Amino acid sequence: MQNRWIVTPSFFEQPEPALAGIAPADAVINHAKTDDRSASSMGRLHAPIRQFVVAQLGQNLRPVSLAGDCCAALPVLAGMQQSGLSPSLVWLDAHGDFNTPQTSPSGFLGGMPLAMLSGRGPQWLCAANGLVPLQDRQITLVDARDLDPLEKAALRASSIRHIKIEDLARASISGPVHLHIDTDILNAQECDAFNYPVPGGPLAAHIKQAVKALDQRADIRALSISGWTGALEKERNAQKIFAEILAHFGAALRPL
């Protein structure tokens, strides 16, 4: 399936120009800006992503969203729903992103998107995107090796499938799939360009194998990637590693 890219070069309200620098030459750059993390401001940032997803799916193309934070995965999922699809979600991340204001030690919004899109916690970000929360059985969380204590308890009490990267090749994922990859799932010994690195984790070769195996078994209709932080990258290996992972989908990145 042919891919079409949209790049939102920001980490919430902070610019992240490196993301636009490595996008394919024909990528659409989402120039929407936000001054804060309010519902109205985030809605303005996310609307072009949602609209892009709807337009590409309508042409039987696969939308690929590259952005600086995981909350930008919500408009991708919303766009799939608004295209008449009932998607399953596969979420690759070093973190659970399953906190709510009641469980989060920090209150960081970036630690909450998976909880919100599953109907937990405040729903203003889902509402801003027109997203109908998924049922737990539609969600597969991969890795998530760094969980806060109350977040871990909430995940265990849910029906969300939580697996390791090596189990993804055998996982049965039904229906059209939204595959989300937070690049910090990668073992930090291979790459250091993350805002919130987590020790351990799968090597790039394992991620490539798992994603390829998933694509052979599942109908991946949309991709979202939460990018690395260009200012933190010392040897520019992050771009190379994730270019290799995404090359399986024919989604070629430009070299820095």
Buried (B, 14 or more C-beta within 10 A) or exposed (E): EEBBBBBBBBBBBEEBEBBBBBBBEEBBBBEBEBEEBEEEBBBBBBBBBBBBBBBBBEEEBBBBBBBBBBBBBBBBBBBBBBBEBEBBBBBBBBBBBBBBEEBBEEEEBBBBBBBBBBEBBBBBBBEBBBBBBBEEEBBBBBBBBBBBEBBBEBBEEBEBBBBEBEEBBEBEBEEBBBBBBBBBBBBBEBBBBBBEBBEEBBBBEBBBBBBEBBBEBBBBBBBBBBBBBBEBBEEBBBBBBBBBBBEBBEBEBEEE
